[in-house]
Amino acid sequence: MKILTGLVTAGEALALVVAMYFLSEGNNPWISVKNELFLMLDFGTGLGLVYVALAHRGAAWLYILYTLAGLAGLIHGYLEWEYLAGAGNPYCANAPLFIVNTPKTACGLQPSY
């Protein structure tokens, strides 16, 4: 499950990079320091989850996995809250992004490995 969560998380971040920086019009209000930070965190935690899920299970493996999964869950939980609270310029700028974000939150917070 962590591999799938990581692939979806990193893939969505990559799709957002393409859409926002190459396909959108000039002054896109979504592009902000806050949203770019979340975009980098999304991409990093997604690739990190994939790597750790495939990596050799050494002594620190479980701690790294739980750290990445917990970080991903907390980040996506905040992004869900930001959307539902109607915060200005939310990362989940529309319902489709919110819908894709919801399972990532649940998968990031699940304790399985």
Secondary structure as GFF3:
##gff-version 3
##sequence-region A 1 113
A	DSSP	alpha_helix	2	18	.	.	.	ID=ss1
A	DSSP	pi_helix	19	23	.	.	.	ID=ss2
A	DSSP	alpha_helix	33	54	.	.	.	ID=ss3
A	DSSP	alpha_helix	61	84	.	.	.	ID=ss4
A	DSSP	alpha_helix	95	109	.	.	.	ID=ss5
###
